[in-house]
Every structure is written in structure tokens, then in C-alpha cells.
Amino acid sequence: MMQMISLESIRNCLEGLVPSGVATCGADGMPNVTLVSQTMYVDSHHIALSFQFFNKTRENILVNPIASVLMMDPDTAARYRLMVHYLRTETSGPLFERMRAKLAGIATHEGVEDVFKLKGADVYRVLNIEHVPGRELPSTQYGAPILPSMRRCIDSLGQYGSLDGLVDKLLDSLDRYFDIRHSMFLMADVPENKLYTLCSRGYATSGVGAEIPFGVGVIGVAARECVPIRILFAASEYQYTRAMHSEAIKQGLSSGLEAEIPFPGLTSPGSQMAVPVMSNGRLLAVLYVESPLPNQFGYDMEDALVALCAKLGESMQLLQLQAQQSYSTKTNQPTAPPCSNLAEGPSLKVKYFSRDHSLFLDEEYLIKGVAGAILWYLLNIIQKEGRCEFSNRELRLEGQLPLPDIADNLDARLLLLSRRLQERSDCLAIEKSGRGRFKLLLQRPLELVKD
């Protein structure tokens, strides 16, 4: 009995490493065969072909939607013939953006960036898959098996007590079990349509606090569309040094780049992948991995990281629910003692700009946004009341702080602020003092200046 071939079993043919041949037939019965740059896996019953030119293939499928696609496995040279039925063309949205990103990498790799411009993603239903006889190489397993590595990662994520520990375990596990040396974790600021870097691995600087707007680069597109975005080759369009500079110019921010935190990514990544972290359909964060080498993240790795991020989303949601319960519990908070760690010496000059809540320590940029507003609030309390211990509930109930609704992760803002202070200040630090409580340690007198 002939075994049926599933589309999942031949996904290696759909990476775009070898162009596929597409045969169509016109209204007059004349056949036409051409090569397409990208054939992409959509799901177990559908593929998408890149629509780049108004050519004969395009003309034929609009009048006769049946086509034949011949593809080859780049590792084994095994060939497969697919009978497909054209359904629709997508010119925007998640599928289009996934294909556009992969095609950009292929175009850069082949040196035809000016030619490969995606007009649409043509979606086809797969009617039949045939294994074409011919000489083939044996299948080879590259790298460590995916499933055991994923299981170890998920097990490690079950041992956390805070968001701090959770995200650190995630990036450490990617390095240890998947040999992914360059990674970062970015929290979503949905009201502001941007992400901010919470932690990273494998870079000279951590980039904690660096921001990426939705829609910019692999990370921003993954956040905006809420789908994984993966590129197998270096794509100049998706290099962050170029993408962020272009975005700054577009928004008229180029003169203020010195006040921004540099993005920590590789200058010229060979492979990139960004996976959204979701919970109940809501974007929480984005996991980003990259490598200086091309063709490092295949479909199996994408599947593994999507599953890992699903587990991560559940854990983050649980932490947020626990925090929400503590915010709503009306218990008497113990009165915090006055600060006892204030030292003599030169004043720490803190300058605050209310327009964007940016904060400078001794004329050096520290942070902006919600984290900047929180620190300014804390420093004012220290100066006015002499109190240096605070609670998350107090911050949430403070009406003057620009905090989003309670679904926003306040712990992430405090973690971001804590890590920025660790990197940029030797006289200010955040120290946990109990569940939902922390101290702001200050070792110099304060000089607060508001612009």
C-alpha cells in the first residue's frame, strides 16, 4: 500500500533554498513552465507562491487555477510534484509579511534586491503530493534533536518565582539546549505601539531599554502581525542599524538619536527569527534570536520556539494575575521607615522631561516613558518624605503615573528600570524587600530638576 506524503514531511523543500518549477496552462491549452523564488508552507493543506511579476503564470492561474509544482529537498535532492489549486492572493497581513521577509533574505543572498519585490502571496490548496523517482542522498540530522531540547527548556521554565527569573531562564536555556548564542527578550508596550528590550544574551552591550516600533524589522513585524517572522539569509532591509536609522529619519528623530539606547543586535545577521509571546490573543512580548551564519533556523526550530513561547505566555499571564490580585487586595501596608542610606558628597543631578518622561542622571540619558515616570515619582517621595521603601500596589494606585490599565505588566517596568540602573548608575539601585515591595537605594544627596 502506497504511503501518503504529508506536506509537513517535506517542509525542507519549502525553505526557498532551491527555486520550484511551476507549470500552468492557459485558456488556449498552451502550457507554461517557470521558476518561482519562494514556495512557503502555510499549513498542512496549503502552500503560498511568491507573486512578483505580472507574467504568464499569473495570467494562466486566473483563468485555469490548477497548477503543478516541482520542488526539491536541498539536502537529499529528493523531488516532489504537487498538484495545487489556486485560491487567492494576499497583499498584506501575516502571511504576506512572512513571505516578504524570507524573500528579502533570498534576494540579498542572490544579489537581486532590486528585482525581487513581492506583490502578493498566492495561496494554493494542495490536492496531491507525488514522490518523483531519482537519485537521492540519505537524510541527515543536523545539530541536536529538537524535541529533547525543547523539553529541557520547558522544564527549566517551570522553576521561576518572578518575571526576572523567568526571562533569564528562557535565554539561558536557549543557549544551553539549542546552542542559540544571540537572543533577546522584548516586552510589548501596546498603547505606544513599540517594544522595549528587557534582557539579552551574546552581545557586547545588553541594550536593556532599547526600543523597537511595531512594524520595524523582523521584531516589529512579528509584533504587529502576531506571527513568527523568520529569515534564512542576511537581508539588508531587515538589518536593525539601517532599519532604526530609517525609522528615526521618517519620524524626524535623527537629531535625538544620541538620547536613545542603542539596539544590541548583530550588525549583519545571517539568520533571524522573531516569535511573539501571546496570552489569550493578547501580545505580551517578542522573543528574538539571530546568528551570524545563514540558514540556521528552520521550520522545526520555528515550531519549537513557538511552543516554548506559548508556555512562556502562560507563565507570564499567571504572574500578572497574581500581581493583579495583590493590587486589588485592600490590606494595610506597613509604614516604611525613613531612608538610612543617604550619604554625603556631591549631589546626584536628576533631570526630568515631562513631555516623554525621559530622565538623565548627571547629564547622561537613563530611561524614558513609564519607567522614567516611575523613577521620578520615587525620587520625589525620597526627597519630600525621606522614605525609600515602596510597593507595587502603591504605584498602581498612584493616579499621576502614566500607567496603562492593570493588564500591563508593572513588574516588567520595574525590572527594566532596575537593570538600567545596574548598568548606568553606581549610586542608585532597586532592591526587592518582600513580595510586591522594593527599596530604592540612594547613596548621594539629590538635586531634582524638572523641565
Secondary structure by P-SEA (a helix, b strand, c coil): cbbbbbcccccccccccbbbbbbbbccccbbbbbbbcbbbbccccbbbbbbccccaaaaaaaccccbbbbbbcccccbbbbbbbbbcccccccaaaaaaaaaaaaaaaaacccccccccbbbbbbbcbbbbbbcccccccccccccaaaaaaaaaaaaccccaaaaaaaaaaaaaacccccccbbbbbcccccbbbbccccccccccccccccccccaaaaaaaacbbbbbccccccccaaaaaaaaaaaacccccccccccccccccccbbbbbbbbccccccbbbbbbbcccccccaaaaaaaaaaaaaaaaaaaaaaaaaaaaaacccccccccccccccccccbbbbbbccccccccccccccccaaaaaaaaaaaaaaacccccccaaaaaaccccccccccccaaaaaaaaaaaaaccccccccccccccbbbbcccbbbbbbcc
